[in-house]
Amino acid sequence: MRERQWQSKPRPRRNGQQHGHARGRDAHERRRGEAGDAVVLYGWHTVTAALANPARHFRRLLATENAIRRLAEEGITPPLPPELVRPDALAARLTPDAVHQGLIAEADPLPSPGIEELAATGLVLVLDQITDPHNVGAILRTAAAFGVAAVVTTARHSPEATGVLAKSASGALELVPIAIVQNLARALAALKERGFLVVGLDSSAPDDLAAIELTAPLALVLGAEGKGLRQLTAATCDRLARLDLPGAIKSLNVSNAAALALYIAARATA
């Protein structure tokens, strides 16, 4: 197999082909990224999880000799032939601290479901302008572990589902749908109309999340670290609740707060 030089290729036109059920909605609200932008996935778990997802359309797959051998040993057959590259050629495409493990893929963004398409059962996480891709990736991983039906986020002031976020999610990007909305308050109102109890996490709320009655379907709303929930977001929630912590530190990283909140909610709604 000859080594191929990395070159950016134009996206081929596919007449009549669509990803998901667009139903005429704006592309920003229906896709996890801009219509023509490639999602960059790197790392063994991230890329192999994407390879196992039939909803993914790949544009390129670049792999080292060792990675190609490992794919064959584990019985993974990519939907397109991998292009053989040296490890340093992969590293040159990423930030210095990125760990590619011999694999980089370029793919189309996954479809983004509309609020009306979400099943009115179980748990949904709503992120109010959480911008750190490491945090959002970690939240997605936790969401996958708790069987969350979807994560709702905004088209603006949220990281794209690519690169660092995908690596931090460690394959969860392929398991948890991300519903991208233009207006979060309207999305929360739509969830409430569909029967969801909408509970926002607020460190200054009078009630402990573990002490209030939680019923499914349930949407938990988390705000950005430092800023918390925006005023309109908080006002649209049915209830606000805090995480009651026994130690001297009373606040958690938002991804840790999501894990604790999901544990409490999953037990309460089981």
Secondary structure as UniProt FT lines:
FT   TURN            15..16
FT   TURN            23..24
FT   HELIX           27..30
FT   TURN            35..36
FT   STRAND          39..42
FT   HELIX           44..51
FT   TURN            54..55
FT   STRAND          58..63
FT   HELIX           65..73
FT   TURN            74..75
FT   STRAND          83..84
FT   HELIX           87..91
FT   TURN            92..93
FT   TURN            96..97
FT   TURN            101..102
FT   STRAND          103..107
FT   HELIX           115..117
FT   STRAND          123..128
FT   HELIX           133..145
FT   TURN            146..147
FT   STRAND          150..154
FT   HELIX           163..169
FT   TURN            170..171
FT   HELIX           172..174
FT   STRAND          178..181
FT   HELIX           184..193
FT   TURN            194..195
FT   STRAND          197..201
FT   TURN            203..204
FT   HELIX           209..211
FT   STRAND          218..224
FT   TURN            225..227
FT   HELIX           231..236
FT   STRAND          239..242
FT   HELIX           254..269
//
